[in-house]
């Protein structure tokens, strides 16, 4: 996710927090700190070291009468000159500058300085750096290094617990030190888990956004394919009928003028039907179709009229049905109509008007079988081959049949001609118990 998107996501999360002014200010401060840290990570590391120096190092460098350390601790703790104290403080704090980039190395250096300090018998407030380094290993380091880091921290603290056993019980001192180690590790784990959860939420938001865009593009592509298929079925079929009628009318103009007029009327009817179907389809695509009469989609009952129009164009059409067809689902009927319509279009384009077309639509058990066969041209020797794998026609028929778990086979028929055989699944889906 881009930084701008992350900022927008964080703002949305901030808006969902309780509308208390203090909570809002803290959330904005945390967001600003994270953005500044991403731009200049070294600034935060330097600020942490500087804060620790001011809070825990200056009191040891400039002691004053207000310090009330236990008398036994002052007697047992050795004293160093200011230069030595500053050197030990530097050894404890400076490795923290690399606590995020190399947390294990920072802990090792801090522990080494702590052991040197313990060997000298000196107690410094800057020893808190050991817990900060352990917290950094828990938060930024590899989790498989965490047990070794905890063991190293505990081993470093054992000499201190032994040294203070003169006025405090060894086990009480060890319990206090182990509690501090546990608190540092627990805090680091809590922050690490919280960051992992936030990263998971951001990743999920990005994936959901990508999936939403993909679904939108897929829906748009599916709609374009559906519109292209419908346009092909409507325009391709009706134009084929109109061209065939126009050719026949032009031929009959000198021989039988009445047949020519009849052909022209049929051309007009086919054009008006194509225009009406286009208007219905475009009306469905519009968001508002006020004042537009939307006729129902064609079904198996409309195949008689379709066969009549094809007969008017010249071919001899024999149409047969079998089984209960009137009660089929409207979607199945539309599929059957479009498949027969496309087969008629191919027959007109490739077999011509002087052919015989046999059409059968039969409901047999859970299947609807559609068969359209033409006997080809009279001059079969000069007849062109059907483009079985070109164009949208056959591909559209196969896609339509696949929506209902069916298949479409098309190829040369025995004895000449072309046959289209489609099988649609009309069995109702099984309901889950």
N, C-alpha and C positions, 0 to 999 in steps of 0.2 A: 504494500500500500504506500502511496506517496505521502510525503510529510503533510501536505495540505489536507489529504483525506484523513490522516491520523488526527490532525488537529480538529477537523470537523467532528470526527467520532468522539474525541474526548470532550468537546463542547456539548455534544448531545448527552453524554453520560453525566456531565456536570449539571446540565439542566434538569436531569432526573433526580438529583439529590434534593434533600429537604431545603426549602427556600429560606434558610437562615443566613443572615449576612456573614457571620463568621465562617460558616461552612463554605459559602460561595467564595469568600476571599482565600481561604486555605486551598480550595480546589484550583483556583486560578493561579495561586502562587506555585502550587505543585506542577501545574501544566507549564507555567513559564520556566520553572527550574529544569524540567525535563527537556524542553526545547533548547534552552541555553546550554545544557549539558551535551546535547547531541551536536551542537555547533562547535563548542570548545570544551571537550571533556577534561582537559588539564586544569581548567580553572576551578572546578569543583574539588579535584584532588588537592590542589594547593590550598583551597579554602579550608578543607578538613584538617590538614596539617597545621595551618595557621591557627585555627580555633583550638586545637589540642595544645599547641604551644602556649597560647595565651592563658588557657584555663588550668593547665597542669604543669607547665614548665616554669613560668615566671614566679609562682610562689616558692619554688625551690631555689631559684636564682637570687631572689630578693626576699629572704625571710623577714618577718617582722614579729613584734611582740604579740600580735593577735593570734599567732599560731599556737594551738593547744594540743600538741601531740602527746600521747601517753609517755610518762617518764621512762618506763622500761624500754619503750621503742627508741627513744632518743639515746639511751645509754647503749643499746645493742647496735644501733645503726652507725656505721662509720661515716666519716665526714670527708669530703673532697673539696679541693679548691673550685672556684667558679668555672675555670677552664675545663677541669675534668667532668664536672657536673654537666656542663654544656655539651661536651663530647658524648657522654652517655645518652643525654636527651636526643642529640642528633642521630645517634645509632638506633634509638628506638623509634623516632618519628619519621626520618627521611625515607626509610623503605616503604612507608605508606603512600608515597607518591606513585608507586607502581602497584598498589593494592588491587586495582581492577584489571590491569593488563597482565600482571604476573603475580597473582595472589599467593601462590605457594612459595615463590621466591621471597616475596615481601615478609611472609610469616617466618621463614627460615632466618632471614637477616635480623628481624625483630627479636626472635627467640635467642639468637646468638648474643645480641647486645644485652638482653635480659640476663642471660647466664653469666656474662662478664660482670654485670652490675651485682648479681647475687654473690659471685665469688669475692667481690670487694666488700661485701657486707653493707651495701648502700641501698636505702629505700628511696624511690622517687615516685612522685605522682604520675610521671609520664609512663609508668608501667601499664597504664590503661591501654597503651598502644598494642600490647600483646592481644588483648581481647578484641580490639578493632581489627587487627590483622586476621584473627580467627574468624570473626564475622565476615570479613571480605572473602576468605577462602570458601566459607559456606555459601555466600551469595553469588560469587563470580567464578569460583574454581570448579574443577571437576569433582563430582560427588564421590568418585572412587578414591580421591585424595583426602576426603574429609576424615575418615578414621585415623589416618596417619597424622593429620594436622591436630586432631584432638589429643592423640597420644603425646605428640611433641609439646603441646601447650601444658598438659598435665605434668609431664616430666620436668618442664621448666619451672613449674610452680611448686614442686615438691621441696626443693631446697629452701624456698621462702617459708613454707609451712613449718619446716623443721627449725628454722632460725627463730621464729616467733613463738616456738613452743615453750620458751622460758617463762612467759607471762600469760600465754593462752594455750589451751589444750591443743595438741597436734591435730587431733581428729576434728576439733571445732574449726581450726584454721583451714584444714584441708576441705572440710565441708563447705566453708564459705567460698574458698577459691574454686571448688568444683561447681558450686552454684553459679558463680560468675561465668565460668566456661560454658555451662549449660544454657544460661541466659543468652550469651552471645551466639551460640549455635542455633538456639531456638528462634531468636530474632532473625538471623540470616535465612533459616529455612522458611519462616513465615513470609518474609519479603520475597524470597525466590519463588515460592508457590504462588503468591499473589501476582507476581509479574508473569509467570507462566500462564496463569488463568487469563490475564488481560491480553497476552499475546495470542492465546487460543481464540479469545473472543474477536480480536481484530482479524485473525486469519479466517475465522468463520464468516465474519461480515464481508470480507473480500470475496470469499468463495460464493456466498449467497448472491452478492452483487453480480459476479461473473455468470453464475447460473441463471440469474434473472435476465441478463442481457442475452445469454445464449437461447433461453426459452423464447424471448421476444423475436430474435432473429430467426429461430426455427419456425415459430408460428407464422412470421411474415413469409418465409420461403415456402412453407406448406400452403399458405393461402395463394401465393403466386402460382404454384404448381396446379392447385385446384382451379383457379381462374383460367390458366392456360389450357387445361384439359377441357373445361366447359366450353371455352371459346373455340377450341379445335373441333369439338363434337358439333357445336351449333353451326359455326361458319363453314367448316369443311364439308359436312353432310349437305347442307342446303345449297352451297355453291355447286357441289357436284351435281345435285338434282337440277339446278337452274341451268348449268352448262349443257347437260344432256338434253333438257327440254328445248333450250335455245337452238342447239344443233339440229334437233329433229324438226323444230318449227321452221328453220331456214330451209331445210331440205324439202319440207312439204309446202312451202309458200307457192311454188309454181305448180305443184301437182294437185294438192288438196288445200285450198285456202282456209277452209273451215278448220282443218286439223291444225293449221298454223295459228289461227286465232285461239284455239283451245290450248295450244302449247304456251302461247303468250299469257293466257289467263293463269295457267298453272305456274308459270314462272313468277307472276305477280303474287300468287298465293304462297309459294315457297319463300319469296323475299319477305312478305309480311310476317310469315311464321318465324323466320330467322330474326327479324327485327323485334318481334314480340318476345322471343326467348331471350334475346340480348337485354331488352329492357327489364325483364324479370330478374335476370342474373345481376345486372348492375343495381337494380333496386334493392336486392338483398344486401349488396356490398355497402350501400349508402347507410349512414347513421340515421337519416330520416328519409322516409319514403312516403311523405304525405301526398295524398291525391293519386297515388300510383296503385293500380289494381295488380295484385300479385296472384297469378294463377298457380295452381299446384303443379309440382314437378310431374313430368310424364311417367307413366307406369306401363305395366304389361297390357292393360286395357287399351292403351294408345298405339299398340303395335299394329292393329288393323288399319288405322289411318296412315301409319307410316308405310305399310306395305302398299296401300292404295296409291300413295304419292310415287313410290318407286315404280309401280306398274305403269303409271301415267308417263314416266320417263322412258319406257320401252321394255325393260326386262319383264319376263314372266316370273311372278312370285307365287310360290305355294307355301302357305303358312299353316302350321299345325300346332296344337297345344295338347297337353295331357296333364292330368292331376289338378289339385286344388291350387289355383294361382291367384284368385281374387283376395285371399286372406293373407298373402305374404306381406312381410314388412315393406313399408314404402321405400326404404333405402335399397332393399334387394330388387324391387321392381324398377327403380331408377337405374340401378346397375345393369339389369337385364336389357332395359330399353337402350341404354347408351352402347352396350356391346353389340346389339343387333344393328343399331344405327351406324356404328363404325364399320361393321362388316358390310353393310349395304354400300357405304361410301367407297370402300376398297373395291367392291365388285363393280360399281359404276366406273371407277377410275381405271381399272385394269382389265375387266372383262367386257366393258362396253354395254350398250343398251340391248344388244341382241343375245342375251344370255338367259338362262333359267336359274333362278335362285330358290333353293329349298330352305325353309326356316322351320325349326322345331324348338319349342320351349316346353319342357316337361319337368314337373315336380315329382321326383322319385325318392320317397323316404326323406332323409335329412338333406338331400341335395337337389339343386335346381340345375338342370342340364340344358344348355343352349347350343344349338348346332346350326350353322349357316354355311351352305355349300352352293357354289355356282359351278356351271359346267364349262366356263371359259368362253373364249371367242369362237366364232364360227371358223375363222382363219387361224387355227391353233398354231400353225407353223410360225406365224409372225407375231404371235401374242407375246408381250413382254413378261418377264418374270416379276413376281410380286416382291417388293422390297421388305422382306420379312423382318429385318432388324433395323430399319431406318424410319425416321419420322416419329411422330408422337402417337400415331393410331394404335399400333399393336402394344406399344409400351403403356399407353393409357389404359387399354383393356386389361392388361396384366395387373396394373396397379389397382384398378377397380376390383378385380376379382380377389386380389390379395387382401383387401379390406374385409372380406367375408370368408377368409380362409380358403379361397378357391384358386383355380388355375385356368389359364387360357393357352390353348395350343392352336397354332395356325401353320398350315403348310399345304403343299400340293395334294389334291385328292386323287385317289385311284381312278384311272380312266380319263384324267384331265380335269381342269378346273382347280378351284381353291376351296378349302374348308377351314372354318373357324369353329373350334369346340371349346366351350367354357363350362366350368363346373363351379357352382357357388354353394357354400354351406348355409343352409337355412334352418339348421337345428337350433332351438333356443339354448342359450348358455346355461350350463348347470349351476344351480344355486348352491352356495356353500351351506352346509348343515348348521 
